[in-house]
Amino acid sequence: MKSESLQPVKRVLVYRLGSLGDTVVAIPGFKLIARAFPEAERRLLTSFPPNAKAPASSAILEHTGLIHGFLRYSLRTRNILELIRVWWQILLWRPEVLVYMAARSGLPDARRNALFFRLCGIRRLVGVPLTEDMQNSRALVASPTLNIIQGAIYEHESERLTRNIKELGDAKLDDADSWDLKLTTAEHGRAETVLEPIGNRPFIAISFGTKNQANEWGNENWMALLMRLAKRYPEHALVICGAKVEVDASELAVEVWRSASAAPALNLCGVLSPRESAAVFRQAVVFIGHDSGPMHLAAAVQTPCVGIYGSRNLPGIWFPYGERHRVLYHRVECEDCRLNTCVVEKKKCILSITVDEVFEQTVTLIARSLTHLSDYGGNLAPSRD
């Protein structure tokens, strides 16, 4: 009879909280877990979305084959009955392995969570951040492709997560396949359908929604940027994606674009699922957005991104992953405040980013994308014929 340690693992519980962006940056980790436990049933313990702008993790992970089921609870709950319910669900399911991929929350939280999972009967815990090094992103040398004023940037959240579970193998973060969302034929087809009104024009994709007030660049800045881009690129269309609650604000952007350009502008907010939005972003010449889930979706499908970032987190941690992007981030003395709403400092970090800066970085990436377009026979993505 085989010893228990040599028996194949049948059930793996993954712990990762958050919504759209939190899920996308963890995709390489989910893929690593699937490679390490290919025969196991893998379920995700995650949180309910905090608001209508934040899709559930299942909206990204469906169709990927990476996760087979979900256990949910309310974020930061102290309701003892709900905690007992979650404990009982896990205990009944009997996972042999727990893979911990939660955001940094401090050593006391990590120790308490480890104890909870032990009490659920899980014998092997992988990646629990029980040291400061595992909790925090490491400082790195600044990348010349990122528009940082000065100083170091920090390890990307994807790098920290996969470093903590490196006992499972190499996550291959620089391999595009590690970010592949496995978009379906139907999802690509939906993108083709909604893009029909722009024909075969190249297009700029944007999403200016964000669930945090501290990340908002402001409508006045956005409208000024779009006016300049519409005049600079009269042959380009504009495509806006986002949540249903962003429809009205996006209509104003459409009007601004149409006032300066004969090219079409599409407001797709509330029309597409997150995965269908990714299929649209895949065909864009460039994506422009805040620190948000759509930004990470666009980066995952290898579309060049211009990121407009406040300094609520240390630079680098939540940037779009990879060297093809340009990020605007102004260093201030209160950086890494992690505030969702900024009142005292009046968002001086993100509001100090000028329209000129974003415009210049966008022009740079569009020129690079159009060079690629020429090099590859005129197709950045599948044709919309």
Secondary structure, DSSP 4 states (H G I P E B T S, - for coil): ---GGGSPP-EEEEE---SHHHHHTTHHHHHHHHHHSTTSEEEEEEE--SSTTS--THHHHTTSSS--EEEEE-TT---HHHHHHHHHHHHHH--SEEEE-PPP--HHHHHHHHHHHHHTT--EEE----SHHHHSPPEEPPPTTSEESSS-EE--HHHHHHHHTGGG----TTSGGGG-----HHHHHHHHHHTGGGTT--EEEEE---S-GGG---HHHHHHHHHHHHHH-TT-EEEE---GGGHHHHHHHHHHHHHH-SS-EEE-TTTS-HHHHHHHHTT-SEEEEESSHHHHHHHHTT--EEEEE-SSS-TTTTSPSSSS-EEEE---TTTT---SS--SSTTHHHHTS-HHHHHHHHHHHHHHHHHHHHHTTT-SSS---
